[in-house]
């Protein structure tokens, strides 16, 4: 009887393991999307600091940090577009209030004199869409060739964004994206790391979103944001201005 009981227990364990299966990049991403939600658009706002990238007073030190009186980002994942509305606490180069947009391969800044093309910034601005928590999940799912590196208590999924950037995201045991990282080229500094860390997840209208965002570039802080408001499904239609050739 004891042998029969042990055999039955072993059989049930085998069946349970077989049903669960070995995790794959797709299954890990699907679990994360189920836990975090999968909005087509999202808007989040908060305060914090932004760095003047590449303008350290002394080589090897952090970039100068500038306080933000307010910051709002609106993303349309379907259109691959986004708008950043930045309100600095003090006057800065480029204006105390700045509005930066991207839609596909077009980028521009909005201002009192109309849109100003920023086509050289389009790739970086679009890359930042895929480095947001929900953008990472969408980009990795769409890639079709994402790879999985499992670890104790987390999984790392890597995919190729925009045809050339290797983007790796860590997903924890709660199925939350906690870190997204890649490497970007800089004409002065060479290849440098771009890392976004996410923590303090909370539910906003059924969507999980971090309330703390920390982005580093070249090993130094670039953005430090405390998120206070998140609106999944927010209006987000950013047509490219007529100046586009």
N, C-alpha and C positions, 0 to 999 in steps of 0.2 A: 504493500500500500504506500509506504514511504517513497519508494522508487517511482511509483506512478504519479504521486503528488509532485515530486521534484520534476519529473518529465513534463507534467502539465504546466507547472510554473515557468519552466524554461521555454516551452512552446509559446505561452502567452507573451513572455518577454520578447521573444523573437518577432511575433506578429506585431506587437506594439512598436518595436524599433523599425520594422519594415514599413508600417503605416506612416510613421513620422518621416522616415527617409533621411538622407544626408542633406543638410542645408546647401542650397546653391545661391549664387548671386541673385537670381530671379526671386527665389522664395524669401530671401532676407529682405529684398526691396519691397516685395508685396506685403510682408508682415509690417514693415515700417510705414508704408502708405496706409495700411488699414488702421494702425495705431495713431498716426499723425494727421490723417486726412489728406486729400489730394485736390486742393482748390485750384481752379483755373486762373484766378487772380487773387491777390492779397495786398493789403496795405498795412504798414506798421509805422508807429511813431514813437518818439522818445527823446531823450536828451543824453548828453555825454561829451566826448571829445573827439576831435579829428586831428590827424597829424599833417603837417606840411611836408609831404614825402620828398626825401632827398635833399632837404635843406637844413641838415644839422649844422650847428655853429662850429662844432669840433668833430673831425672825422672819427667815426666809430661810435658816436653817441646817438641817443634817440633823436628822432625828428621833433621839431617844436610842436607842442600840442596846443590846439585852439578849442576853447569851450564852445559848445553848441547850445544855443537857447532853445532850439527845436530842430527836429529832423523827421521827415516823413518820406517813406519809400513805398512806391506803388508798382507792382509787378504784374504783367500779363504773360503767363507762361506759354499760352497758346500762340501769342504773337511774337514771343521772344523780345518783349519790350519792357521798359521800366522808366520811371521818373523819380529822381531824387530831389527833394525840396529841402535845402539846407539853410538854416538861419543861425549864423554865427553870433556869439554874444558880443563880440567886438568887431569893428571894421577890419577886413582882411583883404589881401590881394584877390582881385576877381569880384569883389563886392560882398557886403555883409549878408545879403540874401542871394542865393544861387539856385538855379533850377537846371538840372542836367538830365538829358533824356537819351534813350537809345531805342531803336526799333530795327531788329535784324542787323544789317551791315551799315546802318546810318545812325549817326550820333549828332546831337546838337545841344546847345544851351539856349534856354529861353531868356529873354530880357526885354526891357522897355523899348528897345529899337528893333525888336523882332528876333527870329531865330538866327543863331550864329552856328554855322557848321563846325563840327568837331569830329570829322570822319576818322582821324587817327586814333580817337578814343573809343571807337565803336567796338573793337574786339575786346578790349579790357572790360568795358561796361557790360557787354553781353556775357563774358566769362563770369562776372560777379553774379549774374542771375543764376547760373548753374552751380554756384557755390553757396547759395542759400539752402536751408534744409530741404524744402519742398522742391526747389529747382534741382538739387542734386539727385533726389529720388527720381524725378521725371527724366533727367538727362541720362542717368544710368540705365533706366528701363528702356529708353528709346535707343540707346546705343546698340543693344543686341549682342554685345561681345564683352560685357562687364565680367570682371573676375572677382573671386571671393578669397579673402585671406582670414580664416577664423582665428580667434584668440579666446582666452578665458574671459568670459563676461562681455565680449564684444565681437563684432565682425567688421572687417574692412572690405569695402567694395570699391573697385577701381574701374573707371571708364575713360574714354577719350572724348573730350569736348572740343568742338569747333575744328575737328580733324587733326589736332596736334597737341592739346594739353592733356596730360595724364592727371586726372582728378581722382583723388582717393578720399573716401568718406568713411568715418567710423560710426557704427550704429551700436548703441549699448543694449543691455539686457531688457530695457524698457521699450525697445524699438524706436528710440529717439536718435536723430542724427546729432552727434556731439562735436564732430570736427570734420572739416573739409579742407583739403590742402592740394596745392599744385605748385608748379614752378613756372615762372614767367621770365622772359628776357628783358633786360634793361640795358640801354646803350652805354651806360657808364659803369654799372655794377656787375654786368654779366647776368647769368641765371641766378634768380633769387627766389626764395620760398615765399608763397602767399598762403597764409593759414587763417581759417575762420573757425573760432571755437564758440560753441553754443551751450548754454546752460539755463537752469531755472525754467524749465518748460511748464506752461500752464495751458488750460483749455480756453479757447476763444471761439464761441459759436460752433463747438464741435471739432475745432481744429487745434492741434497741439502746436505751440510756437514758443521759442525761447524768449525769456525776458532779459537775458544778458547776452550780448554779442560782442566778441572781442576778435578783431582782425589784425593780423601782423603781416608786415611785408619787409623782407630783408632782415628778419629777426627783431624788428622794433614795432611798437604799437602804431597802427594806422587808424583804426576806429575802435572806440570803446563806447558801447551804447547800452543804456537801460531802457528797455521797451516798456511802454506804459499802455499802449493801445494797439489792438490788432483787429482788422476787419477782413475776414475771408470773403471772397466774392465781391470786393469793392469795384466800382466802376474804373475801368483801366483801358482806355482806347487812346493810343498815341500815334496818330497818322503822321507820316513823314512830311515835313514842310515842302512847299513847292520849289524851293531852291535846289532840290536834288536833281542832278543832271539826268 
